[in-house]
Amino acid sequence: NEPLSAAQINLLGQWINEGAIYTAGCAPVCDSSSFTYSANVKPILQTHCLGCHSGTAEAGGFIPLDTYDGLVGVVNGNSLLPAIEQTGAYPMPKNGVKISDCKIAIIRKWIESGAPNN
């Protein structure tokens, strides 16, 4: 490919300086009607949580969310939803932007359905 022109570089720079806001309206649609552990909940956690909350990671307060059993322990302790909704004592991600309401709805519906290992 040809290198970007000076005008294209300036336009990209302007977009970044204005906050790099996505305005194309082509963002993937989040569908909260499907809420299985393996297909929906686990990928959300992998994307947003496992950087800190996996295995015995000290950064995540030793709260493992990388296994079903670890996750269910947090769910049963009623600390997952308040954390991701950023309404509890420990809003997550720590010092970060809350995950989308749709992703929270997927996790909430999965929990309300009994948090099955499906």
N, C-alpha and C positions, 0 to 999 in steps of 0.2 A: 504494500500500500504506500501511497504517497504520504509524506509528512503533512501534518496539519498546517494550514495556512496561519499567518499571524492573526487574521480576523477570527478564525476558529479558536485559536489559543486564547485570544482576548475574551471571546464569548464564554468559553469554559471557565476562565478566571473570574469573570463577572458572576457567573452562576454560583461558583464556589463562595465568592465573597458575600453573596446574598443569602447564604445558608444552604446551598445545594438542595433546595426543596424540589421534591419529585412532584411534577404537575401534569404528567402526561396522561394520567388516568388509566394506566395499563397495569397497575399493581395487581399481583395475583389476589384472587378473591379468597377470603378465609371462610371456610364452611364449618360452622360449629354444629352441624347436624350429625357429623360423624365424630365419635369420641372414644375410639378404642385405645388401649394402652400402646400397643405396638405400632399402629399406623399413625396415630395422632399425638398422643401425650408424649411418648418417648422422643420423637423428633423435636418437639418444642423444647423439652428439657435439654436435649443434646445441643441445640442451638443457643439457648439462653442461660443455661445453668451449669453445665458440666465443666466449664472452664475452672470453676472453683469447687463445685460440689460433686466430686467423683472420688471414689476410693477413700483414702484416708487423708485427703487434702486438708492441710491445716488452714489454708486460706478460706475454705468454706465452712469453718467451724466444725470440721469432722462430720458434716451432715452429708452422707452419700445419697445422691439422687441418680446414680448411674446403674442401679439395679432395682428391680421391682420391689424386692423386700426392703431396701433402704428407703425407697419412695413411700411405700405403704406405712412405714414407721412414722414418717413425717406427716403423712395424711392423717393417720390415726391420732397423732398428737395435736391435730388441728392447728398446725402452724404453716402449712403450705399456702393455702388460699390467702390468709392475711398478709403473708410475705409478698406474694406475687401481685396482689391487689394494692399493695403498698399502704395497707390500713393497719398493720400490726406493728409490734415493737421493732421488728427487723425487716424493713422494706427491701425487697429485692427487685432487680439486681442492685447490690450495694452501690450507692452513688451513681446509679444508672437510670436510664429511661425505662419506665414500666413497659412490660410487653403489651401487645395489643389486647383490647377488650375481647376480641374474638378468640384469641388464643387462651385467654383467661376463662372464657365461657366454655371452651372445649375441656379444659382441665376441671372446671367446676362440674360440668355435666358428667364427666367420667367419675368424679368423686361421688356425686349424688346417685350414680347408678351402682354404687358399691365398690368402686375402684377395682374392677376385675382385671385379672392378668390375661387380657385377650389381645 
